[in-house]
Amino acid sequence: MQWEVVIGLENHVQLTTNSKIFSGSSIQFGAEPNTQASPVDLALPGVLPVMNKGAVERAIRLGLAVGAKIAPSSVFARKNYFYPDLPKGYQISQFAEPVVIGGQLTFGYEKDGKLETKTVNLTRAHLEEDAGKSLHEDYAGMTGIDLNRAGTPLLEIVSEPEMRSSAEAVAYAKALHSLVVWLGICDGNMQEGSFRCDVNVSVRPLGQTEFGTRCEIKNLNSFRFMEEAIAYEVRRQIELIEDGGKVQQATRLWDPDKKETRAMRTKEDAQDYRYFPDPDLPPLVISPEWIERVKADMPELPAAMRVRFVSDYALPEYDSLILTSSHEMAAYFEAVVSKAGKENAKAAANWLMGDVSSTLNREGVGIAQSPVEASQLALLLKRIADGTISNKIAKEVFGAMWEAKSTDEHIADAIIDQKGLRQISDSGALEKIVDDVLAANEKSVEQYRAGKEAAINALIGQAMKASKGKANPAQLTELLKKKLAG
């Protein structure tokens, strides 16, 4: 039997406010346990929550960015459950009336070596408070409770179940991660829990329209873990059904050491949480004027920037999609082009998607941490364009620039001169190289003159080898063709 995978995501995005969603406590990461918990966070008798305006504005930003409806009035509810790290015995969240309704996220991903684009519809995004944290290590068999996270502002973004593979789900999560960082509403630090993913996975026979029973994998804090967890859970469900069993709706956790999901608890439904409007909080009213003020302060969005990159820099859509995958990458690209000129825009895109990205990945750093500054890369591109060095030699220069970690804008020129890498463009010097190569490769000469045009590639290779890679390829090829025709 062939199976279809159905995936939906719930992403918990920690907002970049200075204080908690209903109190003035700090949300700075890494503080000593229970030093950032006020009477409101501790749920002491007589205290009342007060809404954080900054959290609301960040929710509005997200809604505007995904083309969603911003609810003119939304309601906070009490979500009742009992955990040691939930002081009130309930979480303040939004249920029936969320602040953001609908929206879409379009992203690209690679499938069978080609770029695919997909649009996933969003169900909603709602504001809520985070719970505290249970600490199980170093407590002599006991569990410690840290309430520093209790009350931290979260925006939970829920997608429709429209993804059909782990590749699509990971690409969606990466695109959402990039967007919330781009908007400045989240720092995106997954290791610190600022961006967490819950993945709902089910399977159904191919062609069936009814959804299968889903399992939710909680709190995935890396894209690699997400891909591995989905792949395992899909296999587990298919094998279970094919062996005559039934999938039970449940919440599961990913064990990265054993590479498997394991049951955490039976999955609750909405009625199990006994939602009801929080009597301590009035409806959240958002006026059109407030939305307009937030919109006026929005950065250029990735979708608009992609269109501009295609029109202003004559880039292919693929290039514009990759370059706008993060705000830092897009800004770096434009900084390079501003120095190198629009005529070098495509070369800049190629370098950023190629050598620069591969080096960043190898070193495990982002473009913001690149030791090669935009102005330095721009000069390197100019030296390729004016024939000072070839593309091949430029790769060697770039590697040396990366290792040098210099702030000198002219570091590329210094390395070219220091290593004697300037391209040979002198016609006399090139002619001698060509004559020597033709004399030493009579067989290839005969094959070319007999009509086998590919034979010239061997001659070009020999000439480049003789020049130690420093011959101007265009001049060299032209000179070879002229000599071979004579």
C-alpha positions as CSV (number, residue, x, y, z in Angstrom):
1,M,0.0,0.0,0.0
2,Q,1.2,3.5,-0.7
3,W,0.9,6.1,2.0
4,E,0.5,9.8,2.2
5,V,2.0,11.8,5.0
6,V,0.1,14.7,6.6
7,I,2.0,17.2,8.7
8,G,0.9,20.4,10.5
9,L,3.1,22.6,12.7
10,E,2.6,24.6,15.9
11,N,5.5,27.0,16.5
12,H,6.0,28.7,19.8
13,V,7.8,32.0,19.2
14,Q,9.3,33.8,22.2
15,L,8.7,37.5,21.7
16,T,11.5,40.0,22.0
17,T,10.0,42.2,24.7
18,N,12.0,43.3,27.7
19,S,9.5,42.0,30.2
20,K,6.9,39.2,30.6
21,I,3.5,39.2,28.9
22,F,1.5,40.1,32.1
23,S,4.1,41.4,34.5
24,G,7.2,43.6,34.6
25,S,9.7,40.7,35.3
26,S,12.7,40.4,33.0
27,I,12.9,37.6,30.5
28,Q,16.7,37.7,30.2
29,F,18.0,34.2,29.5
30,G,20.5,32.5,31.9
31,A,19.5,34.2,35.2
32,E,19.8,32.3,38.5
33,P,16.7,30.1,39.0
34,N,13.6,32.0,40.4
35,T,15.3,35.4,40.4
36,Q,13.0,36.7,37.6
37,A,9.6,35.7,39.0
38,S,7.3,38.5,40.4
39,P,4.2,37.9,42.6
40,V,2.1,37.9,39.3
41,D,4.3,35.1,37.9
42,L,4.1,33.2,41.2
43,A,0.3,33.5,41.2
44,L,0.2,35.0,44.7
45,P,-3.3,35.9,46.0
46,G,-4.6,39.3,45.0
47,V,-2.4,40.0,42.0
48,L,-3.7,40.8,38.6
49,P,-2.2,40.4,35.1
50,V,-1.5,43.5,33.0
51,M,-1.2,43.1,29.2
52,N,2.2,43.9,27.6
53,K,1.7,46.3,24.7
54,G,4.9,45.3,23.0
55,A,3.8,41.7,22.8
56,V,0.6,42.7,21.0
57,E,2.5,44.9,18.5
58,R,4.7,41.9,17.7
59,A,1.7,39.8,17.0
60,I,0.3,42.5,14.7
61,R,3.7,42.5,12.8
62,L,3.4,38.8,12.2
63,G,-0.2,39.1,11.0
64,L,0.7,41.9,8.6
65,A,3.7,39.9,7.2
66,V,1.6,36.8,6.4
67,G,-1.4,38.7,5.1
68,A,-3.6,37.6,8.0
69,K,-6.7,39.2,9.6
70,I,-5.8,41.1,12.7
71,A,-8.8,40.6,15.0
72,P,-10.3,43.9,16.2
73,S,-11.2,42.2,19.4
74,S,-9.6,39.0,20.8
75,V,-10.1,37.3,24.2
76,F,-7.7,35.6,26.6
77,A,-8.8,32.3,28.2
78,R,-7.7,30.1,31.0
79,K,-6.3,26.8,29.8
80,N,-6.5,24.5,32.8
81,Y,-3.9,21.8,33.5
82,F,-1.8,20.8,36.5
83,Y,2.0,20.8,36.2
84,P,4.4,21.6,39.0
85,D,5.9,24.4,36.9
86,L,2.5,26.1,36.2
87,P,1.9,28.1,39.4
88,K,-1.7,29.2,38.8
89,G,-2.9,25.7,37.7
90,Y,-3.8,27.3,34.4
91,Q,-2.1,29.0,31.5
92,I,-3.4,32.3,30.1
93,S,-3.8,31.8,26.4
94,Q,-6.2,32.5,23.6
95,F,-8.6,29.9,22.3
96,A,-11.9,30.8,20.5
97,E,-10.9,34.4,19.6
98,P,-7.2,34.6,18.7
99,V,-5.4,37.9,17.8
100,V,-4.3,36.7,14.3
101,I,-6.5,34.7,12.0
102,G,-5.4,33.0,8.7
103,G,-2.5,34.1,6.6
104,Q,-0.1,32.3,4.3
105,L,3.6,31.5,4.2
106,T,5.4,30.8,0.9
107,F,8.8,29.2,0.9
108,G,11.2,27.3,-1.4
109,Y,12.8,23.9,-0.9
110,E,14.8,21.5,-2.9
111,K,13.1,18.4,-4.3
112,D,14.9,16.0,-6.6
113,G,17.6,18.6,-7.3
114,K,15.1,21.3,-8.3
115,L,13.7,24.3,-6.4
116,E,10.1,23.8,-5.5
117,T,7.9,26.5,-4.0
118,K,5.0,25.9,-1.7
119,T,2.4,28.0,0.1
120,V,1.0,26.8,3.4
121,N,-2.1,28.4,4.9
122,L,-2.0,29.4,8.6
123,T,-4.9,28.7,10.8
124,R,-4.1,31.3,13.5
125,A,-1.5,32.9,15.8
126,H,-2.4,33.6,19.4
127,L,-0.7,35.2,22.4
128,E,0.0,33.2,25.5
129,E,2.3,32.9,28.5
130,D,5.0,30.3,28.9
131,A,5.2,27.9,31.8
132,G,8.2,27.5,34.1
133,K,10.7,24.8,33.8
134,S,11.2,21.5,35.7
135,L,14.8,20.6,36.4
136,H,15.6,17.0,36.9
137,E,19.4,17.0,37.1
138,D,21.6,17.6,40.2
139,Y,18.9,17.5,42.7
140,A,19.7,14.1,44.4
141,G,16.7,12.4,42.8
142,M,14.4,15.3,43.2
143,T,13.0,17.7,40.7
144,G,13.6,21.5,41.0
145,I,11.3,24.2,39.7
146,D,12.6,27.3,38.0
147,L,9.8,29.9,37.4
148,N,12.0,32.4,35.5
149,R,10.3,31.4,32.2
150,A,6.8,31.5,33.7
151,G,4.9,34.4,32.0
152,T,7.4,34.8,29.1
153,P,5.5,36.1,26.1
154,L,4.8,33.6,23.4
155,L,3.1,33.8,20.0
156,E,1.9,30.3,19.0
157,I,1.7,30.1,15.2
158,V,-0.5,27.2,13.9
159,S,-0.4,25.9,10.3
160,E,-3.0,24.0,8.4
161,P,-2.0,20.3,7.9
162,E,-0.8,20.9,4.3
163,M,2.7,19.6,4.4
164,R,3.4,16.2,2.8
165,S,7.0,15.4,3.7
166,S,9.6,16.1,6.3
167,A,11.5,18.2,3.7
168,E,8.4,20.5,3.3
169,A,7.9,20.7,7.1
170,V,11.5,21.6,7.7
171,A,11.5,24.2,4.9
172,Y,8.3,25.7,6.3
173,A,9.8,25.9,9.8
174,K,13.0,27.5,8.5
175,A,11.0,30.0,6.5
176,L,8.9,30.9,9.6
177,H,12.1,31.1,11.7
178,S,13.7,33.5,9.2
179,L,10.5,35.6,9.0
180,V,10.1,36.1,12.8
181,V,13.8,37.0,13.1
182,W,13.5,39.3,10.0
183,L,10.5,41.1,11.7
184,G,12.5,41.5,14.9
185,I,9.8,39.8,17.0
186,C,12.0,36.9,18.0
187,D,15.7,36.3,18.4
188,G,15.4,32.8,16.9
189,N,17.7,31.2,19.3
190,M,16.5,27.6,19.3
191,Q,19.1,26.4,21.9
192,E,17.6,28.8,24.4
193,G,14.0,27.8,23.5
194,S,13.1,31.0,21.7
195,F,11.7,29.1,18.7
196,R,10.2,25.7,19.4
197,C,8.4,23.4,17.1
198,D,5.5,20.9,17.8
199,V,4.9,18.7,14.8
200,N,1.6,16.9,14.2
201,V,2.1,13.8,12.1
202,S,-0.4,11.4,10.6
203,V,-0.5,9.0,7.6
204,R,-3.3,7.8,5.3
205,P,-3.6,5.6,2.3
206,L,-2.8,7.5,-0.9
207,G,-6.0,9.0,-2.4
208,Q,-7.9,9.0,0.9
209,T,-9.4,12.4,1.9
210,E,-10.1,11.6,5.5
211,F,-7.2,12.4,7.9
212,G,-5.5,9.6,9.9
213,T,-5.0,9.7,13.6
214,R,-2.3,12.2,14.5
215,C,0.4,12.2,17.0
216,E,2.1,15.4,18.2
217,I,5.9,15.5,18.7
218,K,6.6,18.2,21.3
219,N,9.3,20.8,21.7
220,L,11.7,20.1,18.8
221,N,14.5,22.6,19.1
222,S,16.5,21.9,16.0
223,F,15.6,21.4,12.3
224,R,17.7,18.3,12.2
225,F,15.8,16.8,15.1
226,M,12.6,17.7,13.4
227,E,13.5,15.9,10.2
228,E,14.6,12.8,12.1
229,A,11.6,12.8,14.3
230,I,9.1,13.1,11.4
231,A,10.9,10.3,9.5
232,Y,10.8,8.0,12.5
233,E,7.2,8.7,13.4
234,V,6.0,8.2,9.8
235,R,7.7,4.8,9.7
236,R,6.3,3.9,13.2
237,Q,2.7,4.7,12.2
238,I,2.9,2.9,8.8
239,E,4.4,-0.2,10.4
240,L,1.8,-0.2,13.2
241,I,-1.1,0.0,10.8
242,E,0.3,-2.6,8.4
243,D,0.8,-5.0,11.3
244,G,-2.9,-4.6,12.1
245,G,-2.7,-2.1,14.9
246,K,-4.2,1.4,15.3
247,V,-2.5,4.7,15.9
248,Q,-3.5,6.2,19.3
249,Q,-3.7,10.0,19.4
250,A,-0.9,11.0,21.8
251,T,1.8,13.5,22.6
252,R,5.3,12.1,22.0
253,L,8.8,13.3,22.7
254,W,11.9,12.9,20.5
255,D,14.8,11.0,22.0
256,P,17.9,12.2,20.0
257,D,20.1,9.6,21.6
258,K,17.9,6.6,20.7
259,K,16.7,8.3,17.5
260,E,13.1,7.5,18.3
261,T,9.9,9.1,19.5
262,R,8.4,7.9,22.7
263,A,5.0,8.3,24.3
264,M,4.7,11.2,26.8
265,R,0.9,11.3,27.5
266,T,-2.4,10.6,25.8
267,K,-3.3,13.6,23.6
268,E,-5.7,16.0,25.2
269,D,-8.6,17.6,23.3
270,A,-9.8,21.2,23.8
271,Q,-12.5,20.1,26.3
272,D,-9.9,18.5,28.5
273,Y,-8.4,21.9,29.2
274,R,-11.8,23.4,30.2
275,Y,-11.1,26.7,28.5
276,F,-13.1,29.7,29.7
277,P,-12.5,33.5,29.3
278,D,-10.1,34.9,31.9
279,P,-12.1,37.2,34.1
280,D,-9.0,39.2,35.0
281,L,-8.3,40.4,31.5
282,P,-10.6,42.5,29.3
283,P,-10.9,41.8,25.6
284,L,-7.8,42.9,23.6
285,V,-9.0,45.7,21.3
286,I,-6.8,46.6,18.3
287,S,-7.9,49.7,16.4
288,P,-7.2,50.3,12.7
289,E,-5.0,53.2,13.7
290,W,-2.9,51.0,15.9
291,I,-2.4,48.6,13.0
292,E,-1.4,51.4,10.7
293,R,1.2,52.6,13.2
294,V,2.7,49.2,13.4
295,K,2.6,48.8,9.6
296,A,4.5,52.1,9.1
297,D,7.3,50.7,11.3
298,M,7.6,47.4,9.4
299,P,10.8,46.5,7.5
300,E,10.7,45.5,3.8
301,L,9.2,42.0,3.7
302,P,11.0,39.1,2.0
303,A,8.3,38.7,-0.7
304,A,8.6,42.3,-1.7
305,M,12.4,42.1,-1.6
306,R,12.4,39.1,-3.8
307,V,10.4,41.0,-6.5
308,R,12.8,43.9,-6.2
309,F,15.9,41.7,-6.5
310,V,14.5,40.3,-9.8
311,S,13.6,43.7,-11.2
312,D,16.5,45.8,-9.9
313,Y,19.3,43.3,-10.3
314,A,18.0,41.1,-13.1
315,L,18.4,38.0,-10.8
316,P,16.6,34.7,-11.5
317,E,13.7,34.0,-9.0
318,Y,15.8,31.1,-7.6
319,D,18.6,33.5,-6.6
320,S,16.2,36.0,-5.1
321,L,14.6,33.3,-3.0
322,I,17.9,32.1,-1.6
323,L,19.3,35.6,-1.0
324,T,16.2,36.6,1.0
325,S,16.2,33.5,3.2
326,S,17.5,35.8,5.9
327,H,17.6,39.5,6.5
328,E,21.4,39.4,7.1
329,M,22.0,37.6,3.8
330,A,19.9,40.0,1.9
331,A,21.6,43.0,3.5
332,Y,25.1,41.5,2.8
333,F,24.2,41.0,-0.8
334,E,23.0,44.6,-1.3
335,A,26.1,45.9,0.5
336,V,28.3,43.9,-1.9
337,V,26.4,45.2,-5.0
338,S,26.6,48.8,-3.7
339,K,30.4,48.5,-3.8
340,A,30.9,46.2,-6.8
341,G,28.2,47.7,-9.0
342,K,24.9,46.3,-10.4
343,E,26.8,44.8,-13.3
344,N,28.3,42.4,-10.8
345,A,25.0,41.5,-9.1
346,K,24.7,38.1,-10.6
347,A,28.4,37.3,-9.7
348,A,27.7,38.4,-6.2
349,A,24.7,36.2,-6.0
350,N,26.7,33.2,-7.3
351,W,29.4,33.7,-4.8
352,L,27.0,34.1,-1.9
353,M,25.0,31.0,-2.8
354,G,28.2,29.1,-3.6
355,D,31.6,29.6,-1.9
356,V,30.4,32.0,0.8
357,S,27.5,29.8,1.9
358,S,29.5,26.6,1.8
359,T,32.3,28.1,3.9
360,L,29.7,29.5,6.4
361,N,28.1,26.0,6.7
362,R,31.5,24.4,7.2
363,E,32.5,26.8,9.9
364,G,29.0,26.7,11.5
365,V,28.5,30.5,11.5
366,G,26.0,32.9,10.0
367,I,26.7,35.6,7.4
368,A,26.8,38.2,10.2
369,Q,29.8,36.4,11.6
370,S,31.7,36.2,8.3
371,P,35.3,37.5,8.6
372,V,35.1,38.5,4.9
373,E,33.2,41.8,4.9
374,A,30.9,42.9,2.1
375,S,33.3,45.6,0.8
376,Q,36.1,43.0,0.7
377,L,34.1,40.5,-1.3
378,A,33.1,43.4,-3.6
379,L,36.7,44.2,-4.4
380,L,37.4,40.5,-5.1
381,L,34.5,40.5,-7.7
382,K,35.9,43.6,-9.3
383,R,39.3,41.9,-9.7
384,I,37.6,39.0,-11.4
385,A,35.6,41.4,-13.7
386,D,38.7,43.4,-14.7
387,G,40.7,40.3,-15.5
388,T,43.2,40.7,-12.7
389,I,42.4,37.1,-11.5
390,S,40.4,34.2,-12.8
391,N,37.4,32.7,-11.0
392,K,39.6,29.7,-10.1
393,I,42.3,31.9,-8.5
394,A,39.6,34.0,-6.8
395,K,38.6,30.9,-4.8
396,E,42.1,30.7,-3.5
397,V,42.1,34.4,-2.7
398,F,38.8,34.1,-0.9
399,G,40.1,31.3,1.3
400,A,43.1,33.4,2.2
401,M,40.8,36.4,3.0
402,W,38.7,34.2,5.3
403,E,41.8,33.0,7.2
404,A,43.3,36.5,7.4
405,K,40.2,37.9,9.2
406,S,41.4,41.3,8.2
407,T,39.4,44.6,8.4
408,D,41.5,46.0,5.5
409,E,39.1,46.8,2.7
410,H,41.9,46.1,0.1
411,I,42.9,42.7,1.6
412,A,42.1,41.0,-1.8
413,D,44.7,43.1,-3.6
414,A,47.3,42.5,-0.8
415,I,46.8,38.7,-1.1
416,I,47.0,38.8,-4.9
417,D,50.2,40.7,-4.9
418,Q,51.7,38.8,-2.0
419,K,51.1,35.4,-3.6
420,G,51.8,36.6,-7.2
421,L,48.4,35.5,-8.4
422,R,47.8,38.2,-11.0
423,Q,46.4,36.8,-14.2
424,I,48.7,36.6,-17.2
425,S,47.1,38.8,-19.9
426,D,50.3,39.7,-21.7
427,S,49.9,38.5,-25.3
428,G,53.5,37.7,-25.7
429,A,53.7,35.5,-22.6
430,L,50.4,33.8,-23.5
431,E,51.6,33.1,-27.1
432,K,54.8,31.4,-25.8
433,I,52.7,29.2,-23.5
434,V,50.3,28.3,-26.4
435,D,53.1,27.5,-28.8
436,D,54.7,25.2,-26.3
437,V,51.4,23.4,-25.6
438,L,50.6,22.9,-29.3
439,A,54.1,21.5,-29.9
440,A,53.8,19.1,-27.1
441,N,50.2,17.9,-27.9
442,E,50.2,17.0,-31.6
443,K,47.5,14.4,-31.2
444,S,45.0,16.8,-29.7
445,V,45.9,19.4,-32.4
446,E,45.2,16.8,-35.1
447,Q,41.9,15.8,-33.5
448,Y,40.7,19.4,-33.3
449,R,41.6,20.1,-36.9
450,A,39.8,16.9,-37.9
451,G,36.6,18.3,-36.6
452,K,36.6,17.1,-32.9
453,E,36.0,20.5,-31.3
454,A,36.1,19.0,-27.8
455,A,39.8,18.3,-28.2
456,I,40.5,22.0,-27.5
457,N,39.5,21.5,-23.9
458,A,42.6,19.3,-23.3
459,L,44.8,22.0,-24.9
460,I,43.2,24.7,-22.7
461,G,43.8,22.5,-19.6
462,Q,47.4,22.0,-20.5
463,A,47.9,25.7,-21.1
464,M,46.3,26.6,-17.8
465,K,48.5,24.0,-16.1
466,A,51.6,25.5,-17.7
467,S,50.6,29.0,-16.5
468,K,49.9,27.6,-13.0
469,G,46.3,28.7,-13.4
470,K,47.2,32.3,-14.0
471,A,46.5,32.6,-17.8
472,N,43.5,34.7,-18.8
473,P,41.1,32.0,-19.9
474,A,39.2,34.1,-22.5
475,Q,42.4,35.4,-24.1
476,L,44.0,31.9,-23.9
477,T,41.0,30.3,-25.7
478,E,40.9,32.9,-28.4
479,L,44.6,32.6,-29.0
480,L,44.4,28.8,-29.2
481,K,41.6,28.9,-31.7
482,K,43.5,31.4,-33.8
483,K,46.6,29.2,-33.8
484,L,44.7,26.1,-34.6
485,A,42.9,27.7,-37.5
486,G,46.2,28.9,-39.0
